[in-house]
Structures are given as C-alpha cells and as structure tokens.
C-alpha cells in the first residue's frame, strides 16, 4: 500500500520472520495466515499492554501499581526543580527532568493506544476477511 508522492513517502517494506505467529507456510499465493494464531498473539499483546497500564491495588496509592506501568512512570517521573535542589546544577538537572517527563509520559501512553488501535484493526481485518469468505461461498 503505497502513497502518492505528493502525500508523503511510501511506507517501508516489511518482511516478517518466517516464524511470525500465524504465518504457516505458503499457499501458492503468499503466506498462509492462521487467524486463530494471530488472534492468540493479539490476546497476548493485549495482556502485556494491560499489565503496563497497571491498576489501582487495594491499600496502595493510586499512582503505584508496579514496575513500568504508566502510573508508576507518571508518579516517579514527576521530578523537577523543586525536588532536585536550588543550586545551579541541580536546578538545571530538574529542568531537564521536567522537560523529559512532559514528553515521555504522554508518549508512553500514546504508544500503548497505538498498539491497541493496531490490534483492533488487525482483528477487524480478520473478521472482514472471514465474513467475505463465508458470504462468497454461500
């Protein structure tokens, strides 16, 4: 799927590894895609994303749910000039951390949203393909 030159460069070519989940040999017209295996890979991906999002645990702060979660990055990354100190080097370091936090925190969240949107799109494409196969063979 390439774009016209006036709309930007074409997407890069993507070559999937031979053992990519759901690809099973060649059916003569390209790789055979095992829809069940692709759906399983997407379920596993979603489980990982859910773990990264974190959740509020009973008896714990709403901002702490485990290593690497969005909430943890938000809580632990929210350090700035006030926390670093008032001397010149600490103030500069605090300013850098504030700037990094302002970019990284929302970017981390957006990355997970993009992955979830991609997973939704792949699942919808599989459903559309299967519906087309059923409707055309009726």
N, C-alpha and C positions, 0 to 999 in steps of 0.2 A: 504494500500500500504506500505509494509514493505521493508526495505533494508536488503541485506545480511549482516551478522555480520562484514565481512571484509570491508564493505563500510560505517560503522558507525552504530549508534543505530537506531532502528526503530522510526518513528515519534510518538509522543504521541497520545493516543486515544483522540478523540474529541467528546464530547457529546453536541449537540446543544440544547438550551432550546426549550421546546415544542412550544413556541410562536415565534420562529425564523421566520423572514419574508420569505414567500414562502413555508414553510412546512405546510401541511394541512392534518392532519390525517395519516392513514396508508392504503396503497392499498393492503395489504396482503404480499407484498414482501419487505416492508420497507416504509419509509415515502413518501407521495406523494409530489412532488415538483412542485409548481405553478411557471412556468417560468416567467410569467408576473410580479408576485410579487418580484421574485428575481431580475429581471431587474430593477424594480422600486427602490428596495433597493440599487442597484448599482448606479442608477442615483442620488439618494440622497447622497450616499457616495461621488460620483464624485463632486457634488455641494459643499460639505464640503471641499474637497481637493482643489477645485478651490478657495474657499474663503481663505484657508490657504496659498495658493501660493501668493495671492494678485495680484495687478495690479498697474500700474503707473496711478495715478489720475491726471487730468488736474490741473495745478497750484501748484502741490505738488512735493516734492522731489521724485526721482525715487526709493529711499530706504524706503519711508514711505507709507504704504498702509493700515495700520490698525493693531489692536492688534493681535498678534500671527502669523502674516504672516512670511514667510521665509525672506522676505526683511527686516521686522522690526527686527527679531532676528539677522539678519546679521548686520544691522545698529547699533542697541542698544547694541548688544553683543560684538561689536568690541572695547572693552576697554582693555587697557593693562597698562604696567608700566608707560608709558608716561602720561596717563590720571590720574592714581592713585596717583602719587606723588613720590618724590625721597627719603623719609625717609624709613627706613628698612621695617616696617610693610606694608606700602603702596606698596612698590616695590614687596614684596612677594605676596601680595594680587593681584596686577596687573599681576604678572607672572602666578598665579593660574587661573585668569580670561582668560588670553590669551590661556592657555592650554585647559580650558573648552570650549572656543569659537571654537578652532581648531577642537575639537571633535564634539561638539553639532551641530554646523551649518551644516556641511555636512551630519551628521547623520539624522537631521530633514528632509533635502531634500531627502535623500535616502529612509527614511520611506515612504514618500509620493509617490516616484517612485515605491516602492514595492507594496503599496496598489493599485496604478493604474495598475501595471502589473497583480496583483491578479484579479482585476475587469475584465481586458481584458481576462484573462484565463477562468474565470467563464462564461463570455458572449460567448466566443468561444466554451466552452464545451456545453452550452445550444444549441447553433446553430448547432453544430455537432450532438447532440442527436436528435434535431428536424429534421434535414436533414435525418438522419438514419431512423427515424420513417416514414417520408414521402416516402423515397426510398423503404423501405421494405414493405409498404402497397400499393404500386402502382400496 
